[in-house]
Amino acid sequence: MARRAIPVCDSWDLTTPAGPSRSPLYPLAPLGVGTPVVESLTSATGGDVRSAWEMWVAHAVGQLLSAAPTLPAVPTRRRVAATLDQCVPALAPSFNALARATGMQPQTLSNWRHETHAAMLGHLCRFCYAIGLSPLAFLTHEPGTPFPGRLVSAGEMAALPRVTPPHPHLDAEALRHALEAALVADPPRSLSQVARDLGHAPSLIRTRFPNAHQAICARYAHSLAERHQQRAQARVAAIQQVVGDLVRRDIWEIYSSHGRVGRLLPFSLRAPELADAWRDAVKELAWANKTGQDPM
């Protein structure tokens, strides 16, 4: 039987590279994503991209912390924006295309580019992993020099865990007392207003404190209904006052006209309940002393 030798690809070398002696972390040389070393690491972990990502993050953060004391200056937002500007012609034709290729939100990259927000470490690591650079190399890249990064595959980026912003510690007991105080506060406030004053999302109150959520919503809805009823009663009283004044002055051509009476009021009579109030006022105030005929 004929035999054929299987060629060995050099990019799948499983030898462990020698790391710097100062780092106690996994000795993965900062050669970038997609290099033979990282591919060998992915192969050694059984093709588990998430494990390779965790090891890469451990080494990248350790490298960044080790180099921090020796940096001449702290990388500024302007340096991040300048390096990000070099990614567009080098890695993608536009910022939207770069966001899709790296799995980032376009708004996040826009915030970095316009220097409105500092780069969060989780987002920075994910972006650097996607472009094949360590965070240290990205933050210390000199403008005007060739950009060394390259994009990884979309499948590898899809396997990475999502980056979620850190949530503040939730003191459930203190939040419960604050919600109880909001239930007796005057005037009643909506759930969005209560959540904004407490510094939490309405969804958190809805899921963690369903009874308080229902009570706050019911109390606010009841207060809205009461205010609506009071406003309607005030408008009916205003209509009766205007019609009564016209009746006493015996100005029939005005108080018998829906449009003319409406022009004397600070609100419109288009609502059905207000039009009914005008008809009732005319019948009650004007037609009681007339011949009994209904002008309507």
VEXFI-705184 format. One record per residue (C-alpha): x, y, z; residue number from 1; residue in three letters. Coordinates in steps of 0.2 Angstrom, whole numbers. Layout:
// VEXFI-705184
+-------+-------+-------+-----+-----+
:    px :    py :    pz :   n : res :
+-------+-------+-------+-----+-----+
:     X :     Y :     Z : NUM : ALA :
...
+-------+-------+-------+-----+-----+
//
This chain:
// VEXFI-705184
+-------+-------+-------+-----+-----+
:    px :    py :    pz :   n : res :
+-------+-------+-------+-----+-----+
:     0 :     0 :     0 :   1 : MET :
:     7 :    17 :    -5 :   2 : ALA :
:    10 :    29 :     9 :   3 : ARG :
:    10 :    48 :     9 :   4 : ARG :
:    18 :    59 :    21 :   5 : ALA :
:     7 :    72 :    29 :   6 : ILE :
:    15 :    89 :    29 :   7 : PRO :
:    16 :    98 :    45 :   8 : VAL :
:    11 :   117 :    45 :   9 : CYS :
:    23 :   128 :    55 :  10 : ASP :
:     9 :   139 :    61 :  11 : SER :
:     3 :   125 :    72 :  12 : TRP :
:    18 :   124 :    83 :  13 : ASP :
:    14 :   118 :   100 :  14 : LEU :
:    30 :   124 :   109 :  15 : THR :
:    27 :   136 :   123 :  16 : THR :
:    36 :   152 :   120 :  17 : PRO :
:    47 :   159 :   134 :  18 : ALA :
:    39 :   174 :   142 :  19 : GLY :
:    47 :   188 :   152 :  20 : PRO :
:    53 :   184 :   169 :  21 : SER :
:    44 :   198 :   177 :  22 : ARG :
:    27 :   191 :   173 :  23 : SER :
:    20 :   176 :   183 :  24 : PRO :
:     6 :   175 :   171 :  25 : LEU :
:     4 :   162 :   156 :  26 : TYR :
:    20 :   165 :   145 :  27 : PRO :
:    12 :   170 :   129 :  28 : LEU :
:    23 :   182 :   120 :  29 : ALA :
:    14 :   198 :   114 :  30 : PRO :
:    15 :   193 :    96 :  31 : LEU :
:    -3 :   198 :    92 :  32 : GLY :
:   -19 :   188 :    87 :  33 : VAL :
:   -18 :   176 :    73 :  34 : GLY :
:     0 :   173 :    74 :  35 : THR :
:     7 :   155 :    75 :  36 : PRO :
:     9 :   157 :    94 :  37 : VAL :
:    -9 :   161 :    97 :  38 : VAL :
:   -15 :   148 :    84 :  39 : GLU :
:    -5 :   136 :    93 :  40 : SER :
:   -13 :   141 :   110 :  41 : LEU :
:   -30 :   139 :   102 :  42 : THR :
:   -25 :   122 :    96 :  43 : SER :
:   -18 :   117 :   113 :  44 : ALA :
:   -34 :   121 :   122 :  45 : THR :
:   -44 :   110 :   110 :  46 : GLY :
:   -50 :   124 :    99 :  47 : GLY :
:   -58 :   133 :   113 :  48 : ASP :
:   -58 :   152 :   108 :  49 : VAL :
:   -64 :   157 :   125 :  50 : ARG :
:   -50 :   149 :   134 :  51 : SER :
:   -38 :   157 :   122 :  52 : ALA :
:   -46 :   174 :   125 :  53 : TRP :
:   -45 :   173 :   144 :  54 : GLU :
:   -26 :   168 :   143 :  55 : MET :
:   -23 :   183 :   131 :  56 : TRP :
:   -32 :   195 :   142 :  57 : VAL :
:   -22 :   189 :   157 :  58 : ALA :
:    -6 :   192 :   148 :  59 : HIS :
:   -11 :   208 :   140 :  60 : ALA :
:   -17 :   216 :   157 :  61 : VAL :
:    -1 :   209 :   165 :  62 : GLY :
:     9 :   217 :   152 :  63 : GLN :
:     0 :   233 :   153 :  64 : LEU :
:     2 :   234 :   172 :  65 : LEU :
:    20 :   229 :   171 :  66 : SER :
:    24 :   243 :   159 :  67 : ALA :
:    14 :   257 :   167 :  68 : ALA :
:    27 :   263 :   179 :  69 : PRO :
:    40 :   265 :   165 :  70 : THR :
:    28 :   274 :   153 :  71 : LEU :
:    34 :   293 :   150 :  72 : PRO :
:    16 :   299 :   151 :  73 : ALA :
:    -2 :   291 :   154 :  74 : VAL :
:   -10 :   288 :   137 :  75 : PRO :
:   -23 :   302 :   134 :  76 : THR :
:   -40 :   301 :   125 :  77 : ARG :
:   -31 :   311 :   110 :  78 : ARG :
:   -18 :   297 :   108 :  79 : ARG :
:   -32 :   284 :   108 :  80 : VAL :
:   -42 :   294 :    95 :  81 : ALA :
:   -26 :   296 :    84 :  82 : ALA :
:   -23 :   278 :    84 :  83 : THR :
:   -41 :   274 :    80 :  84 : LEU :
:   -40 :   285 :    65 :  85 : ASP :
:   -26 :   275 :    58 :  86 : GLN :
:   -37 :   259 :    60 :  87 : CYS :
:   -49 :   265 :    47 :  88 : VAL :
:   -38 :   266 :    31 :  89 : PRO :
:   -27 :   251 :    37 :  90 : ALA :
:   -41 :   239 :    43 :  91 : LEU :
:   -58 :   244 :    36 :  92 : ALA :
:   -65 :   257 :    24 :  93 : PRO :
:   -76 :   266 :    37 :  94 : SER :
:   -79 :   266 :    56 :  95 : PHE :
:   -95 :   257 :    54 :  96 : ASN :
:   -86 :   243 :    45 :  97 : ALA :
:   -73 :   243 :    58 :  98 : LEU :
:   -86 :   242 :    72 :  99 : ALA :
:   -94 :   227 :    63 : 100 : ARG :
:   -78 :   218 :    60 : 101 : ALA :
:   -72 :   220 :    78 : 102 : THR :
:   -89 :   217 :    86 : 103 : GLY :
:   -90 :   234 :    94 : 104 : MET :
:  -104 :   246 :    95 : 105 : GLN :
:  -102 :   261 :    83 : 106 : PRO :
:  -106 :   273 :    97 : 107 : GLN :
:   -92 :   266 :   107 : 108 : THR :
:   -79 :   269 :    93 : 109 : LEU :
:   -87 :   286 :    90 : 110 : SER :
:   -85 :   291 :   108 : 111 : ASN :
:   -66 :   286 :   108 : 112 : TRP :
:   -64 :   295 :    91 : 113 : ARG :
:   -72 :   312 :    98 : 114 : HIS :
:   -63 :   310 :   115 : 115 : GLU :
:   -80 :   311 :   124 : 116 : THR :
:   -77 :   295 :   134 : 117 : HIS :
:   -62 :   286 :   141 : 118 : ALA :
:   -59 :   268 :   134 : 119 : ALA :
:   -66 :   255 :   147 : 120 : MET :
:   -53 :   241 :   149 : 121 : LEU :
:   -65 :   227 :   144 : 122 : GLY :
:   -70 :   236 :   128 : 123 : HIS :
:   -51 :   240 :   125 : 124 : LEU :
:   -46 :   222 :   127 : 125 : CYS :
:   -59 :   216 :   115 : 126 : ARG :
:   -55 :   229 :   102 : 127 : PHE :
:   -36 :   226 :   103 : 128 : CYS :
:   -39 :   207 :   102 : 129 : TYR :
:   -49 :   210 :    86 : 130 : ALA :
:   -36 :   220 :    78 : 131 : ILE :
:   -21 :   209 :    83 : 132 : GLY :
:   -13 :   221 :    95 : 133 : LEU :
:   -10 :   221 :   114 : 134 : SER :
:   -18 :   236 :   123 : 135 : PRO :
:     0 :   242 :   127 : 136 : LEU :
:     4 :   242 :   109 : 137 : ALA :
:   -12 :   251 :   105 : 138 : PHE :
:   -10 :   264 :   118 : 139 : LEU :
:     8 :   268 :   114 : 140 : THR :
:     7 :   267 :    95 : 141 : HIS :
:    16 :   282 :    88 : 142 : GLU :
:     5 :   292 :    75 : 143 : PRO :
:    13 :   292 :    58 : 144 : GLY :
:    21 :   275 :    59 : 145 : THR :
:    14 :   260 :    50 : 146 : PRO :
:     0 :   252 :    58 : 147 : PHE :
:     4 :   234 :    62 : 148 : PRO :
:   -13 :   227 :    66 : 149 : GLY :
:   -24 :   215 :    56 : 150 : ARG :
:   -42 :   209 :    59 : 151 : LEU :
:   -46 :   191 :    66 : 152 : VAL :
:   -60 :   181 :    58 : 153 : SER :
:   -78 :   185 :    62 : 154 : ALA :
:   -81 :   167 :    69 : 155 : GLY :
:   -68 :   169 :    82 : 156 : GLU :
:   -75 :   186 :    87 : 157 : MET :
:   -92 :   179 :    88 : 158 : ALA :
:   -86 :   166 :   101 : 159 : ALA :
:   -80 :   179 :   113 : 160 : LEU :
:   -90 :   184 :   128 : 161 : PRO :
:   -99 :   200 :   128 : 162 : ARG :
:   -92 :   215 :   137 : 163 : VAL :
:  -105 :   222 :   150 : 164 : THR :
:  -102 :   238 :   160 : 165 : PRO :
:   -99 :   236 :   178 : 166 : PRO :
:  -115 :   237 :   189 : 167 : HIS :
:  -114 :   247 :   206 : 168 : PRO :
:  -117 :   236 :   221 : 169 : HIS :
:  -135 :   234 :   225 : 170 : LEU :
:  -140 :   237 :   243 : 171 : ASP :
:  -157 :   228 :   242 : 172 : ALA :
:  -163 :   234 :   259 : 173 : GLU :
:  -159 :   252 :   257 : 174 : ALA :
:  -167 :   252 :   240 : 175 : LEU :
:  -183 :   244 :   247 : 176 : ARG :
:  -184 :   258 :   260 : 177 : HIS :
:  -182 :   271 :   247 : 178 : ALA :
:  -196 :   263 :   237 : 179 : LEU :
:  -207 :   263 :   252 : 180 : GLU :
:  -203 :   281 :   255 : 181 : ALA :
:  -208 :   285 :   237 : 182 : ALA :
:  -225 :   277 :   239 : 183 : LEU :
:  -230 :   290 :   252 : 184 : VAL :
:  -221 :   305 :   244 : 185 : ALA :
:  -232 :   319 :   237 : 186 : ASP :
:  -235 :   322 :   223 : 187 : PRO :
:  -234 :   304 :   216 : 188 : PRO :
:  -221 :   301 :   204 : 189 : ARG :
:  -219 :   289 :   189 : 190 : SER :
:  -208 :   273 :   190 : 191 : LEU :
:  -196 :   282 :   178 : 192 : SER :
:  -194 :   297 :   189 : 193 : GLN :
:  -192 :   286 :   205 : 194 : VAL :
:  -179 :   275 :   196 : 195 : ALA :
:  -169 :   290 :   190 : 196 : ARG :
:  -169 :   298 :   207 : 197 : ASP :
:  -163 :   282 :   215 : 198 : LEU :
:  -149 :   279 :   201 : 199 : GLY :
:  -156 :   263 :   195 : 200 : HIS :
:  -165 :   257 :   179 : 201 : ALA :
:  -184 :   254 :   180 : 202 : PRO :
:  -181 :   236 :   174 : 203 : SER :
:  -171 :   232 :   190 : 204 : LEU :
:  -186 :   239 :   201 : 205 : ILE :
:  -198 :   229 :   190 : 206 : ARG :
:  -189 :   213 :   192 : 207 : THR :
:  -182 :   214 :   209 : 208 : ARG :
:  -196 :   223 :   218 : 209 : PHE :
:  -212 :   218 :   208 : 210 : PRO :
:  -224 :   223 :   222 : 211 : ASN :
:  -217 :   240 :   224 : 212 : ALA :
:  -217 :   242 :   205 : 213 : HIS :
:  -235 :   238 :   204 : 214 : GLN :
:  -239 :   250 :   219 : 215 : ALA :
:  -229 :   264 :   212 : 216 : ILE :
:  -237 :   262 :   194 : 217 : CYS :
:  -255 :   261 :   202 : 218 : ALA :
:  -253 :   276 :   213 : 219 : ARG :
:  -246 :   286 :   199 : 220 : TYR :
:  -260 :   281 :   187 : 221 : ALA :
:  -273 :   285 :   200 : 222 : HIS :
:  -265 :   302 :   203 : 223 : SER :
:  -266 :   305 :   184 : 224 : LEU :
:  -284 :   300 :   183 : 225 : ALA :
:  -288 :   312 :   198 : 226 : GLU :
:  -279 :   326 :   189 : 227 : ARG :
:  -288 :   323 :   173 : 228 : HIS :
:  -305 :   323 :   182 : 229 : GLN :
:  -301 :   339 :   191 : 230 : GLN :
:  -296 :   347 :   175 : 231 : ARG :
:  -312 :   342 :   167 : 232 : ALA :
:  -323 :   348 :   181 : 233 : GLN :
:  -313 :   365 :   180 : 234 : ALA :
:  -317 :   366 :   161 : 235 : ARG :
:  -335 :   362 :   163 : 236 : VAL :
:  -337 :   376 :   177 : 237 : ALA :
:  -328 :   388 :   165 : 238 : ALA :
:  -340 :   384 :   151 : 239 : ILE :
:  -355 :   386 :   162 : 240 : GLN :
:  -349 :   403 :   168 : 241 : GLN :
:  -346 :   409 :   150 : 242 : VAL :
:  -363 :   403 :   144 : 243 : VAL :
:  -372 :   410 :   160 : 244 : GLY :
:  -364 :   427 :   157 : 245 : ASP :
:  -370 :   427 :   139 : 246 : LEU :
:  -387 :   422 :   144 : 247 : VAL :
:  -389 :   436 :   157 : 248 : ARG :
:  -383 :   448 :   143 : 249 : ARG :
:  -396 :   439 :   132 : 250 : ASP :
:  -383 :   437 :   118 : 251 : ILE :
:  -392 :   422 :   109 : 252 : TRP :
:  -382 :   422 :    93 : 253 : GLU :
:  -366 :   419 :   103 : 254 : ILE :
:  -370 :   407 :   117 : 255 : TYR :
:  -380 :   396 :   105 : 256 : SER :
:  -365 :   394 :    94 : 257 : SER :
:  -352 :   381 :    98 : 258 : HIS :
:  -338 :   390 :    89 : 259 : GLY :
:  -341 :   407 :    96 : 260 : ARG :
:  -342 :   400 :   114 : 261 : VAL :
:  -326 :   391 :   111 : 262 : GLY :
:  -317 :   407 :   105 : 263 : ARG :
:  -321 :   414 :   122 : 264 : LEU :
:  -312 :   400 :   132 : 265 : LEU :
:  -294 :   396 :   134 : 266 : PRO :
:  -296 :   378 :   128 : 267 : PHE :
:  -305 :   370 :   113 : 268 : SER :
:  -322 :   362 :   114 : 269 : LEU :
:  -318 :   348 :   102 : 270 : ARG :
:  -318 :   335 :   116 : 271 : ALA :
:  -334 :   326 :   116 : 272 : PRO :
:  -337 :   328 :   135 : 273 : GLU :
:  -334 :   347 :   133 : 274 : LEU :
:  -346 :   349 :   119 : 275 : ALA :
:  -359 :   339 :   129 : 276 : ASP :
:  -355 :   351 :   144 : 277 : ALA :
:  -359 :   366 :   132 : 278 : TRP :
:  -375 :   359 :   127 : 279 : ARG :
:  -380 :   355 :   144 : 280 : ASP :
:  -376 :   373 :   150 : 281 : ALA :
:  -387 :   380 :   136 : 282 : VAL :
:  -402 :   369 :   140 : 283 : LYS :
:  -400 :   372 :   159 : 284 : GLU :
:  -396 :   391 :   159 : 285 : LEU :
:  -404 :   398 :   143 : 286 : ALA :
:  -419 :   387 :   138 : 287 : TRP :
:  -427 :   385 :   156 : 288 : ALA :
:  -436 :   402 :   154 : 289 : ASN :
:  -440 :   400 :   135 : 290 : LYS :
:  -454 :   391 :   126 : 291 : THR :
:  -447 :   374 :   129 : 292 : GLY :
:  -440 :   372 :   111 : 293 : GLN :
:  -423 :   363 :   110 : 294 : ASP :
:  -411 :   374 :   100 : 295 : PRO :
:  -400 :   359 :    97 : 296 : MET :
+-------+-------+-------+-----+-----+
//
